[in-house]
Amino acid sequence: MTSIISINGLGKSYAGGMRALDDVSLEIEKGEILALLGPNGAGKTTLISAICGLITPTEGTISVGGHDTIRSFRAARNLIGLVPQEITIEPFETVLNTVRLSRGLFGKPRNEAYLEQVLKDLSLWDKKDTPCMALSGGMKRRVLIAKALSHEPQVLFLDEPTAGVDVSLRRDMWEMVGRLRESGVTIILTTHYIEEAEEMADRIGVINKGKLLLVEDKDKLMTQLGRKQLILSLQSPVKDIPEALSEYKLQRGKTDDVLQYDYDARSERTGITRLVADMAAAGLSVRDVESRQSSLEDVFLTLVEEGQP
C-alpha cells in the first residue's frame, strides 16, 4: 500500500515545557481507516492539528500526498478535510450556502450535483435552505462533515465526530464513512466510542501523554494482546474460593455461583483442563462454561496502563 501521510519524529512543546507530542512517527496508508484512541489530553487533537497545519510542530516533518505541510502548505491542505470537535458554522447562513462557501474557499469550481449528493448522503438535503442556527446539534455536526467533504478531499479527519449525536444519526454517519473508504478516501478518526473503532477501523493507534504507544492492524492487535476469560458456572454457590485454587487467581462473578478465570489464548497451555480437575478435587462442580474474548476497550486500557512513564 502507498502512504498518503508520512510523519517523522514529530514533536510539539509549549511555553512552560508542556510536551504535547513526543517523537511521533507514523505512516498512514491511502484508503485505510485509522482510529486514534487515547484518554483526554493524550495528544490526539494536537496530532490532527499539526497534520492539518493548524499548529506548527516544534520538530519533525509531515507530508500529505508528498507535499510537506510547512513548505507546501496549500497543496497539502487542499487534500485534507477536517471535522473538528467544536461546532463552528455561520448560524444565519443556510446549509447549502455554507457548504458552497467552504468549497469556494478551496478554489474549487461550482459543482451543484456533487454538493447535492453529499447533502443527501448525510440526510441534509431537505434542510438545504434551513439556517444553520435552526438545526439540532446532531444536524449541525452533519453540516461540519458536509463542509469537510465539499472540496472532495483525499484525506478526512474526524475529531470526535459523533460526540452528542444520537444513535440513528451516528449509524448514518458510519455508513457514509464506509462508502467514502470504498471510494478511496483515507479516514483518520478519534473517538471515545471504542466500539466504533472496533467496528470501523482497519488499524488502531493508541496515544498517551504525547507518545504513540502502538499502531497495529485491529485484528492482529486483538490476537496479540487480547486475553480470554472463562466464565465458570457452578452447581451450587460458593462462599469462599478454596485456598487450593489460589494459583489460578479466580475472580468472583456477579453471583456466588460464578467464577471467572483469565488466560492467554496464545499460550500452549491455558491451564483450563488442570483448573477444572483441581476444582473438582476441591469439591466444586462445574455446571456450565463460557469463554469471552477481551474487547478493544480492555486492550486499550491495558496499553495505556502499561505505557505510563
Residue pairs with C-beta under 8 A, 6 or more apart in sequence:
1 29
1 30
1 31
1 32
2 29
2 30
3 27
3 28
3 29
3 30
4 28
4 29
4 30
4 64
4 65
4 79
4 154
4 155
4 186
5 26
5 27
5 28
5 51
5 62
5 63
5 64
5 155
5 186
5 188
6 26
6 27
6 28
6 61
6 62
6 63
7 24
7 25
7 26
7 27
7 28
7 51
7 60
7 61
7 62
8 25
8 60
8 61
8 62
9 23
9 24
9 25
9 59
9 60
9 61
10 21
10 23
10 24
10 25
10 47
10 50
10 57
10 59
10 60
10 61
10 62
11 19
11 21
11 22
11 23
11 24
11 57
11 58
11 59
11 60
12 19
12 20
12 21
12 46
12 50
12 55
12 57
12 58
12 210
13 19
13 20
13 58
14 20
19 209
19 210
20 43
20 46
20 210
21 43
21 46
21 47
21 50
21 57
21 210
22 209
22 210
22 211
23 60
23 211
24 43
24 47
24 60
24 207
24 210
24 211
24 212
25 60
25 212
26 205
26 212
26 215
28 34
28 186
28 188
29 186
30 154
30 184
30 186
31 181
31 184
31 185
31 186
32 181
32 186
32 187
32 202
32 203
33 177
33 181
33 186
33 187
33 188
33 189
33 200
33 201
33 202
33 203
34 186
34 187
34 188
34 189
34 201
34 202
34 203
34 204
34 205
34 215
35 188
35 189
35 190
35 191
35 196
35 197
35 200
35 201
35 203
35 204
35 205
35 218
36 44
36 47
36 48
36 188
36 189
36 190
36 205
36 206
36 207
37 44
37 190
37 191
37 194
37 197
37 204
37 205
37 206
37 207
37 300
38 44
38 190
38 206
38 207
38 208
38 304
39 208
39 304
42 207
42 208
42 209
42 210
43 207
43 208
43 209
43 210
43 211
44 159
44 190
44 207
45 85
45 159
45 190
46 55
46 210
47 207
48 82
48 157
48 159
48 188
48 190
49 55
50 56
50 57
50 62
50 69
51 62
51 64
51 69
51 80
51 157
52 77
52 80
52 82
52 157
53 69
53 70
53 73
53 76
53 77
56 70
61 68
61 70
62 68
62 69
62 70
62 76
63 69
63 76
64 76
64 77
64 79
64 80
64 155
65 75
65 76
65 79
65 154
65 155
67 75
67 76
67 79
68 76
69 76
69 77
78 106
78 107
78 151
78 153
79 153
79 154
79 155
80 153
80 154
80 155
80 156
80 157
81 148
81 149
81 150
81 151
81 153
81 155
81 156
81 157
82 148
82 156
82 157
82 159
83 141
83 144
83 145
83 148
83 156
83 157
83 158
83 159
83 161
84 144
84 159
85 159
85 160
85 163
87 137
87 140
87 141
87 144
88 144
89 98
89 132
89 140
89 143
89 144
89 147
90 98
90 101
90 132
91 131
91 132
91 133
92 131
92 132
92 133
93 101
93 131
93 132
94 128
94 129
94 130
94 131
94 132
95 119
95 124
95 127
95 128
95 129
95 130
95 132
95 135
95 143
95 146
96 115
96 119
96 128
96 129
98 132
98 143
98 146
98 147
99 115
99 118
99 119
99 143
99 146
99 147
99 150
100 110
100 115
100 150
102 147
102 148
102 150
102 151
103 110
103 111
103 115
103 150
103 151
105 151
106 150
106 151
108 150
108 151
108 152
114 152
115 146
115 150
116 125
118 146
118 149
118 150
119 125
119 127
119 128
119 146
121 176
121 179
122 142
122 145
122 146
122 172
122 173
122 176
123 142
123 172
124 139
124 142
124 143
124 146
127 135
127 139
132 140
132 143
135 143
137 164
137 165
138 164
138 165
138 166
138 169
139 169
141 161
141 162
141 163
141 164
141 165
141 169
142 169
142 173
144 161
145 158
145 161
145 173
145 176
148 156
148 157
149 156
149 180
153 185
154 184
154 185
154 186
155 185
155 186
155 187
155 188
156 180
156 185
156 186
156 187
156 188
157 187
157 188
157 189
158 177
158 187
158 188
158 189
158 190
158 191
159 189
159 190
160 190
160 191
160 192
161 173
161 189
161 191
162 169
162 170
162 173
162 191
162 193
162 196
163 192
165 173
170 193
170 196
174 196
174 199
174 200
177 187
177 189
177 200
178 200
180 187
181 187
189 196
189 197
189 200
189 201
191 197
194 295
194 296
194 297
194 300
195 295
195 296
195 297
197 204
197 218
197 296
198 218
198 295
198 296
201 218
202 217
202 218
203 215
203 216
203 217
203 218
204 214
204 215
204 216
204 218
204 221
204 296
205 212
205 214
205 215
206 212
206 213
206 214
206 215
206 300
206 303
206 304
206 307
207 213
208 303
208 304
208 307
208 308
209 308
209 309
211 307
211 309
213 303
213 304
213 307
214 221
214 303
214 307
216 224
218 296
221 296
221 299
222 293
222 294
222 296
222 299
223 266
224 266
225 294
225 299
225 302
225 303
226 265
226 293
226 294
226 298
226 299
227 262
227 263
227 264
227 265
227 294
227 298
228 262
228 263
228 264
228 265
228 291
228 292
228 293
228 294
229 260
229 261
229 262
229 263
229 291
229 292
229 294
230 260
230 261
230 262
230 263
230 272
230 275
230 289
230 290
230 291
231 253
231 258
231 259
231 260
231 289
231 290
231 291
231 292
232 250
232 258
232 259
232 260
232 261
232 279
232 286
232 288
232 289
233 257
233 258
233 286
233 287
233 288
233 289
233 290
234 257
234 258
234 259
234 284
234 285
234 286
234 287
235 257
235 285
235 286
235 287
236 257
236 285
237 255
237 256
237 257
238 256
238 257
238 259
238 284
239 256
241 250
241 252
241 259
242 282
242 283
242 284
244 278
244 281
244 282
245 275
245 278
245 279
245 282
248 261
248 271
248 275
248 278
249 261
249 262
250 259
250 260
250 261
251 259
251 260
251 261
251 262
252 258
252 259
252 260
253 259
253 260
257 287
261 272
261 275
263 270
263 271
263 272
264 270
265 293
276 286
279 285
279 286
280 286
